[in-house]
């Protein structure tokens, strides 16, 4: 009888250990999901940064074009005065 009790207790302990192992696995999966989300967030931020750089380049090009136009106008004005 005592042996049966010991065996039952061991069986319960094995079940509890199995549950703890499952919980560790689930926690690992959740951590993996969180890490994946962090990676995706970093990727999106890199994309936004690249887009801001491209927009800055486009704005620089537009400003360069406007400056060329202003220079042409000044040149015309100088020619007109001569």
Biotite code that builds the C-alpha atoms (Angstrom):
import biotite.structure as struc

atoms = struc.array([
    struc.Atom([0.000, 0.000, 0.000], chain_id="A", res_id=1, res_name="UNK", atom_name="CA", element="C"),
    struc.Atom([2.767, 2.435, 0.900], chain_id="A", res_id=2, res_name="UNK", atom_name="CA", element="C"),
    struc.Atom([4.476, 1.592, -2.363], chain_id="A", res_id=3, res_name="UNK", atom_name="CA", element="C"),
    struc.Atom([1.275, 2.479, -4.256], chain_id="A", res_id=4, res_name="UNK", atom_name="CA", element="C"),
    struc.Atom([1.162, 5.851, -2.505], chain_id="A", res_id=5, res_name="UNK", atom_name="CA", element="C"),
    struc.Atom([4.779, 6.549, -3.404], chain_id="A", res_id=6, res_name="UNK", atom_name="CA", element="C"),
    struc.Atom([4.119, 5.526, -7.007], chain_id="A", res_id=7, res_name="UNK", atom_name="CA", element="C"),
    struc.Atom([1.025, 7.786, -7.191], chain_id="A", res_id=8, res_name="UNK", atom_name="CA", element="C"),
    struc.Atom([3.045, 10.685, -5.804], chain_id="A", res_id=9, res_name="UNK", atom_name="CA", element="C"),
    struc.Atom([5.806, 10.097, -8.351], chain_id="A", res_id=10, res_name="UNK", atom_name="CA", element="C"),
    struc.Atom([3.208, 9.967, -11.141], chain_id="A", res_id=11, res_name="UNK", atom_name="CA", element="C"),
    struc.Atom([1.708, 13.282, -9.974], chain_id="A", res_id=12, res_name="UNK", atom_name="CA", element="C"),
    struc.Atom([5.181, 14.820, -9.880], chain_id="A", res_id=13, res_name="UNK", atom_name="CA", element="C"),
    struc.Atom([5.866, 13.614, -13.436], chain_id="A", res_id=14, res_name="UNK", atom_name="CA", element="C"),
    struc.Atom([2.570, 15.170, -14.560], chain_id="A", res_id=15, res_name="UNK", atom_name="CA", element="C"),
    struc.Atom([3.420, 18.450, -12.842], chain_id="A", res_id=16, res_name="UNK", atom_name="CA", element="C"),
    struc.Atom([6.861, 18.432, -14.468], chain_id="A", res_id=17, res_name="UNK", atom_name="CA", element="C"),
    struc.Atom([5.218, 17.778, -17.838], chain_id="A", res_id=18, res_name="UNK", atom_name="CA", element="C"),
    struc.Atom([2.936, 20.779, -17.276], chain_id="A", res_id=19, res_name="UNK", atom_name="CA", element="C"),
    struc.Atom([5.889, 22.961, -16.307], chain_id="A", res_id=20, res_name="UNK", atom_name="CA", element="C"),
    struc.Atom([7.707, 21.841, -19.469], chain_id="A", res_id=21, res_name="UNK", atom_name="CA", element="C"),
    struc.Atom([4.678, 22.696, -21.621], chain_id="A", res_id=22, res_name="UNK", atom_name="CA", element="C"),
    struc.Atom([4.492, 26.121, -19.971], chain_id="A", res_id=23, res_name="UNK", atom_name="CA", element="C"),
    struc.Atom([8.192, 26.721, -20.679], chain_id="A", res_id=24, res_name="UNK", atom_name="CA", element="C"),
    struc.Atom([7.590, 25.802, -24.324], chain_id="A", res_id=25, res_name="UNK", atom_name="CA", element="C"),
    struc.Atom([4.605, 28.163, -24.539], chain_id="A", res_id=26, res_name="UNK", atom_name="CA", element="C"),
    struc.Atom([6.675, 30.937, -22.955], chain_id="A", res_id=27, res_name="UNK", atom_name="CA", element="C"),
    struc.Atom([9.429, 30.275, -25.498], chain_id="A", res_id=28, res_name="UNK", atom_name="CA", element="C"),
    struc.Atom([6.900, 30.550, -28.314], chain_id="A", res_id=29, res_name="UNK", atom_name="CA", element="C"),
    struc.Atom([5.551, 33.813, -26.895], chain_id="A", res_id=30, res_name="UNK", atom_name="CA", element="C"),
    struc.Atom([9.091, 35.179, -26.602], chain_id="A", res_id=31, res_name="UNK", atom_name="CA", element="C"),
    struc.Atom([9.736, 34.155, -30.210], chain_id="A", res_id=32, res_name="UNK", atom_name="CA", element="C"),
    struc.Atom([6.596, 36.001, -31.287], chain_id="A", res_id=33, res_name="UNK", atom_name="CA", element="C"),
    struc.Atom([7.657, 39.100, -29.359], chain_id="A", res_id=34, res_name="UNK", atom_name="CA", element="C"),
    struc.Atom([11.113, 38.953, -30.935], chain_id="A", res_id=35, res_name="UNK", atom_name="CA", element="C"),
    struc.Atom([9.545, 38.597, -34.379], chain_id="A", res_id=36, res_name="UNK", atom_name="CA", element="C"),
    struc.Atom([7.363, 41.644, -33.728], chain_id="A", res_id=37, res_name="UNK", atom_name="CA", element="C"),
    struc.Atom([10.407, 43.640, -32.608], chain_id="A", res_id=38, res_name="UNK", atom_name="CA", element="C"),
    struc.Atom([12.208, 42.635, -35.813], chain_id="A", res_id=39, res_name="UNK", atom_name="CA", element="C"),
    struc.Atom([9.227, 43.674, -37.935], chain_id="A", res_id=40, res_name="UNK", atom_name="CA", element="C"),
    struc.Atom([9.024, 47.010, -36.093], chain_id="A", res_id=41, res_name="UNK", atom_name="CA", element="C"),
    struc.Atom([12.740, 47.645, -36.719], chain_id="A", res_id=42, res_name="UNK", atom_name="CA", element="C"),
    struc.Atom([12.253, 46.821, -40.412], chain_id="A", res_id=43, res_name="UNK", atom_name="CA", element="C"),
    struc.Atom([9.323, 49.239, -40.692], chain_id="A", res_id=44, res_name="UNK", atom_name="CA", element="C"),
    struc.Atom([11.350, 51.968, -38.984], chain_id="A", res_id=45, res_name="UNK", atom_name="CA", element="C"),
    struc.Atom([14.257, 51.397, -41.404], chain_id="A", res_id=46, res_name="UNK", atom_name="CA", element="C"),
    struc.Atom([11.826, 51.716, -44.323], chain_id="A", res_id=47, res_name="UNK", atom_name="CA", element="C"),
    struc.Atom([10.406, 54.956, -42.927], chain_id="A", res_id=48, res_name="UNK", atom_name="CA", element="C"),
    struc.Atom([13.942, 56.308, -42.477], chain_id="A", res_id=49, res_name="UNK", atom_name="CA", element="C"),
    struc.Atom([14.830, 55.420, -46.084], chain_id="A", res_id=50, res_name="UNK", atom_name="CA", element="C"),
    struc.Atom([11.646, 57.143, -47.270], chain_id="A", res_id=51, res_name="UNK", atom_name="CA", element="C"),
    struc.Atom([12.528, 60.277, -45.286], chain_id="A", res_id=52, res_name="UNK", atom_name="CA", element="C"),
    struc.Atom([15.996, 60.256, -46.888], chain_id="A", res_id=53, res_name="UNK", atom_name="CA", element="C"),
    struc.Atom([14.506, 59.857, -50.370], chain_id="A", res_id=54, res_name="UNK", atom_name="CA", element="C"),
    struc.Atom([12.060, 62.689, -49.660], chain_id="A", res_id=55, res_name="UNK", atom_name="CA", element="C"),
    struc.Atom([14.954, 64.869, -48.495], chain_id="A", res_id=56, res_name="UNK", atom_name="CA", element="C"),
    struc.Atom([16.846, 64.093, -51.704], chain_id="A", res_id=57, res_name="UNK", atom_name="CA", element="C"),
    struc.Atom([13.791, 64.932, -53.808], chain_id="A", res_id=58, res_name="UNK", atom_name="CA", element="C"),
    struc.Atom([13.340, 68.189, -51.899], chain_id="A", res_id=59, res_name="UNK", atom_name="CA", element="C"),
    struc.Atom([17.015, 69.003, -52.466], chain_id="A", res_id=60, res_name="UNK", atom_name="CA", element="C"),
    struc.Atom([16.598, 68.370, -56.186], chain_id="A", res_id=61, res_name="UNK", atom_name="CA", element="C"),
    struc.Atom([13.497, 70.583, -56.307], chain_id="A", res_id=62, res_name="UNK", atom_name="CA", element="C"),
    struc.Atom([15.345, 73.330, -54.445], chain_id="A", res_id=63, res_name="UNK", atom_name="CA", element="C"),
    struc.Atom([18.235, 73.018, -56.912], chain_id="A", res_id=64, res_name="UNK", atom_name="CA", element="C"),
    struc.Atom([15.810, 73.419, -59.809], chain_id="A", res_id=65, res_name="UNK", atom_name="CA", element="C"),
    struc.Atom([14.231, 76.474, -58.196], chain_id="A", res_id=66, res_name="UNK", atom_name="CA", element="C"),
    struc.Atom([17.685, 77.989, -57.657], chain_id="A", res_id=67, res_name="UNK", atom_name="CA", element="C"),
    struc.Atom([18.544, 77.429, -61.348], chain_id="A", res_id=68, res_name="UNK", atom_name="CA", element="C"),
    struc.Atom([15.310, 79.179, -62.320], chain_id="A", res_id=69, res_name="UNK", atom_name="CA", element="C"),
    struc.Atom([16.074, 82.119, -60.037], chain_id="A", res_id=70, res_name="UNK", atom_name="CA", element="C"),
    struc.Atom([19.576, 82.364, -61.520], chain_id="A", res_id=71, res_name="UNK", atom_name="CA", element="C"),
    struc.Atom([18.114, 82.410, -65.055], chain_id="A", res_id=72, res_name="UNK", atom_name="CA", element="C"),
    struc.Atom([15.755, 85.190, -64.007], chain_id="A", res_id=73, res_name="UNK", atom_name="CA", element="C"),
    struc.Atom([18.618, 87.204, -62.514], chain_id="A", res_id=74, res_name="UNK", atom_name="CA", element="C"),
    struc.Atom([20.636, 86.685, -65.708], chain_id="A", res_id=75, res_name="UNK", atom_name="CA", element="C"),
    struc.Atom([17.704, 87.902, -67.825], chain_id="A", res_id=76, res_name="UNK", atom_name="CA", element="C"),
    struc.Atom([17.377, 90.926, -65.552], chain_id="A", res_id=77, res_name="UNK", atom_name="CA", element="C"),
    struc.Atom([21.084, 91.730, -65.943], chain_id="A", res_id=78, res_name="UNK", atom_name="CA", element="C"),
    struc.Atom([20.817, 91.378, -69.731], chain_id="A", res_id=79, res_name="UNK", atom_name="CA", element="C"),
    struc.Atom([17.784, 93.653, -69.776], chain_id="A", res_id=80, res_name="UNK", atom_name="CA", element="C"),
    struc.Atom([19.642, 96.343, -67.834], chain_id="A", res_id=81, res_name="UNK", atom_name="CA", element="C"),
    struc.Atom([22.556, 96.377, -70.281], chain_id="A", res_id=82, res_name="UNK", atom_name="CA", element="C"),
])
